[in-house]
């Protein structure tokens, strides 16, 4: 006895004037697509209820969506392709030509697999790859998307532009991740005072300002280093803010070095500058250095100006 769905398929194919086998395959394909679409929607709703972290929820939706799509392709291919052996032979012949003609797309696919496997960055991380720096806002099969920072805007502030980067770039360019390891970056601010200034007093004031304005506790950084020890060998002798001393042509350079959040580099520098300006205003023996030209005249040993050399006169022979 034939199944009921086969009889329904034959009746519909007859009414529409189609081959029963082709109609059955079309109907089954539509059913498979609807089934996987409903499954993906149910998974997305379940994740929305159970996962509170937006980054984790986004990544899970991406992975599950691609997995369901791949499974749907396999099922549909099995519905339409009966002779598997001939298909394998055909793919083997055409694979060499496709590998040459589609080098970039294939590299992007492998790059996508590398991003999922090795996880050099995730959505939400701030990275620098090639000439571009920005926050990762999306990762797809062939490209990932950055919300650009820097460029003509100073101190890693957003430009407002969205940059689409091919996934294959992870194999051709070094990737710098601002949010891995200790999740903070070192920032430096050079402060130049004149040679006549009391630089020791200035250094003492700057050190006090740094300690009072510390963005993150040393214990927090040490805990993050310990947490990342299984992946990275990170070792710092000194994690506290510090002021280094050097000399330039314009004066004595006191460089402030401190840890800050990658997205708060400009705001932290602005806060420090305001405090430095207020404190230096109170100091009588400290002054900022700037480009100047100085002339020294030795009045104790004045010399007469040199006479211009005489030009010999020409005589007629």
C-alpha positions in Angstrom: 0.0 0.0 0.0 1.4 3.4 -1.0 1.8 6.1 1.7 -0.8 8.8 1.8 1.7 11.6 1.1 2.8 9.9 -2.1 -0.8 9.7 -3.3 -1.4 13.3 -2.4 1.8 14.3 -4.3 0.8 12.3 -7.4 -2.7 13.9 -7.4 -1.2 17.5 -7.0 1.4 16.8 -9.7 -1.4 15.6 -12.1 -3.5 18.6 -11.5 -0.5 21.0 -12.1 0.9 19.1 -15.0 4.2 18.2 -13.4 6.2 15.1 -13.1 5.3 13.4 -9.8 8.9 12.8 -8.7 9.9 16.4 -9.4 6.8 17.7 -7.6 7.6 15.5 -4.6 11.2 16.8 -4.5 10.0 20.4 -4.7 7.5 20.0 -1.9 10.0 18.2 0.3 12.6 21.0 -0.3 10.0 23.6 0.7 9.2 21.6 3.8 12.8 21.2 4.8 13.4 25.0 4.4 10.4 25.8 6.5 11.4 23.3 9.1 14.9 24.7 9.5 13.7 28.3 9.4 11.3 27.5 12.3 14.1 25.7 14.2 16.4 28.7 13.9 13.6 31.0 15.1 13.0 28.8 18.1 16.7 28.6 19.0 17.0 32.4 18.7 14.0 32.9 21.1 15.4 30.3 23.5 18.8 32.0 23.6 17.1 35.4 24.1 15.4 34.1 27.2 18.3 32.1 28.7 21.5 34.0 27.7 21.9 37.5 29.1 25.3 38.4 27.6 24.7 40.0 24.2 28.1 39.0 22.8 27.6 35.3 23.8 24.0 35.3 22.4 25.2 36.9 19.2 28.0 34.3 18.7 25.7 31.4 19.5 23.1 32.6 17.1 25.7 32.8 14.3 27.1 29.4 14.9 23.8 27.6 15.2 22.4 29.5 12.2 25.3 28.4 10.0 25.2 24.8 11.3 21.4 24.6 10.6 22.0 26.1 7.1 24.7 23.6 6.3 22.6 20.7 7.5 19.7 22.0 5.4 21.9 22.1 2.3 23.0 18.5 2.9 19.4 17.3 3.3 18.2 19.1 0.2 21.2 17.8 -1.8 20.3 14.3 -0.8 16.7 14.8 -2.0 17.7 16.0 -5.4 20.9 13.9 -6.0 20.3 10.2 -6.3 23.6 9.0 -7.8 26.1 10.1 -5.2 29.1 8.5 -6.9 28.8 10.5 -10.1 28.5 13.7 -8.1 31.7 13.0 -6.2 33.5 12.3 -9.5 32.2 15.6 -10.9 33.3 17.5 -7.9 36.7 16.0 -8.0 37.2 17.1 -11.6 36.0 20.7 -11.0 37.6 21.3 -7.6 41.0 22.2 -9.0 39.6 24.8 -11.3 37.4 26.2 -8.6 40.3 26.5 -6.2 42.2 28.7 -8.7 39.2 30.8 -9.8 37.9 31.3 -6.2 41.1 31.9 -4.3 39.8 34.9 -2.4 36.4 33.4 -1.4 38.0 30.2 -0.3 40.6 32.1 1.7 37.8 34.0 3.3 35.9 30.8 4.2 39.1 29.3 5.8 39.5 32.7 7.6 36.0 32.4 9.0 36.8 28.9 10.3 40.0 30.2 11.8 38.2 33.0 13.6 35.7 30.5 15.0 38.4 28.0 16.0 41.3 30.1 17.3 39.2 33.1 18.2 41.8 35.8 17.6 38.9 38.3 18.3 35.3 38.3 19.1 32.4 40.6 18.5 32.9 43.6 20.8 36.7 43.5 20.8 38.8 46.4 19.6 41.4 45.3 17.1 43.9 46.6 14.6 44.5 44.6 11.4 46.5 46.0 8.5 45.9 49.8 8.3 42.5 49.6 10.0 41.5 49.9 13.7 38.1 49.5 15.1 35.5 47.6 17.2 34.3 44.3 15.8 30.5 44.6 15.3 29.8 41.6 13.0 31.4 38.4 11.7 30.1 36.7 8.6 31.2 33.9 6.2 33.3 36.1 4.0 34.0 39.2 6.0 33.9 40.8 9.4 32.9 44.4 10.1 34.7 47.1 12.1 33.4 50.3 13.5 36.4 52.4 12.7 38.4 54.4 15.3 41.4 56.6 14.9 42.4 57.6 11.4 41.9 61.4 11.2 40.3 61.4 14.7 42.8 61.5 17.6 43.1 59.2 20.6 41.2 56.2 19.3 37.8 57.9 19.0 35.2 56.6 16.6 35.1 58.1 13.1 31.6 56.8 12.4 32.6 54.8 9.4 31.9 51.0 9.0 34.7 49.0 7.4 34.1 45.5 5.9 37.3 43.4 6.1 37.7 40.1 4.2 38.2 37.1 6.6 41.3 36.1 4.6 43.2 39.1 6.1 43.7 37.1 9.3 46.3 35.1 7.4 48.0 38.0 5.6 48.1 40.7 8.4 49.0 40.7 12.0 46.0 41.2 14.3 46.4 43.3 17.4 43.6 42.8 20.0 43.2 45.5 22.6 40.9 43.4 24.8 42.9 40.2 25.3 45.4 39.5 28.0 45.0 42.1 30.7 42.1 43.9 28.9 43.9 47.2 29.4 46.5 49.1 27.5 49.5 51.3 28.6 49.1 54.9 27.7 51.9 57.5 27.9 51.7 61.3 28.3 54.9 63.4 27.9 55.1 66.6 30.0 58.0 68.9 29.2 59.2 71.5 31.8 61.9 74.1 31.4 65.5 73.4 32.4 65.2 76.1 35.1 62.1 74.4 36.7 62.2 72.3 39.8 61.8 69.0 38.0 61.9 66.9 41.1 58.9 68.8 42.6 57.1 68.5 39.2 57.8 64.7 39.1 56.5 64.4 42.7 53.3 66.2 41.8 52.7 64.2 38.7 53.2 60.9 40.5 50.7 62.0 43.1 48.2 62.9 40.4 48.7 59.5 38.7 48.2 57.6 42.0 45.1 59.5 42.8 43.6 59.1 39.3 44.5 55.4 38.9 42.0 53.8 36.4 42.3 50.2 37.7 43.7 48.5 40.8 46.9 46.5 40.6 45.1 43.5 42.1 42.6 43.5 39.3 45.3 43.5 36.6 47.2 40.7 38.4 43.9 38.6 38.6 43.4 39.1 34.8 47.0 38.1 34.1 46.5 35.0 36.1 43.3 34.2 34.3 45.0 34.5 30.9 48.1 32.5 32.0 46.9 29.4 30.3 47.0 31.1 26.9 49.6 33.9 27.1 52.9 34.2 28.9 52.4 37.8 30.2 54.9 39.1 32.7 55.1 42.7 34.1 57.6 43.7 36.8 55.6 46.9 37.5 51.9 47.5 37.1 51.6 50.7 39.0 51.6 54.1 37.4 55.0 55.7 37.0 56.7 58.9 35.8 59.9 58.5 33.7 62.5 61.2 33.3 64.4 62.2 30.1 65.8 65.2 28.5 65.0 66.8 25.1 66.1 69.9 23.2 63.3 71.9 24.7 63.6 70.9 28.4 63.1 68.1 30.9 60.5 65.5 29.8 58.5 63.8 32.4 56.5 60.9 30.8 53.4 59.6 32.6 52.8 55.9 32.0 49.6 54.3 33.3 47.1 51.6 32.5 43.7 52.5 31.1 40.7 51.1 29.3 41.2 51.0 25.5 38.0 52.9 25.0 38.9 55.6 27.6 42.3 56.6 26.5 41.2 60.1 25.5 39.0 60.7 28.5 41.7 59.6 30.9 44.3 61.8 29.3 41.9 64.8 29.4 41.2 64.2 33.1 44.9 64.0 33.9 45.7 67.2 31.9 43.1 69.2 33.7 44.5 68.1 37.1 48.1 68.8 35.9 47.2 72.3 34.7 45.5 73.1 38.0 48.4 71.8 40.1 51.2 73.4 38.0 49.4 76.8 38.3 50.1 76.6 42.0 53.8 76.0 41.6 56.1 79.0 41.3 59.2 77.1 40.3 57.7 74.9 37.6 56.9 76.1 34.1 56.0 74.3 30.9 58.6 74.3 28.1 57.9 75.3 24.6 59.8 76.0 21.4 62.1 79.0 22.1 65.3 80.5 20.7 68.0 81.8 23.1 70.9 84.2 22.4 74.0 84.4 24.6 76.2 87.5 24.5 79.6 87.4 26.2 80.1 91.0 27.3 83.4 90.4 29.2 85.3 89.6 26.0 84.1 92.0 23.3 86.0 91.9 20.1 86.2 94.4 17.3 84.2 93.5 14.2 86.2 91.8 11.5 87.1 94.0 8.6 85.9 93.0 5.1 88.8 91.6 3.0 90.3 93.9 0.5 89.9 93.1 -3.1 93.1 93.6 -5.1 93.0 96.3 -7.7 93.4 95.4 -11.3 96.3 97.2 -13.2 96.6 97.7 -16.9 99.7 96.2 -18.4 
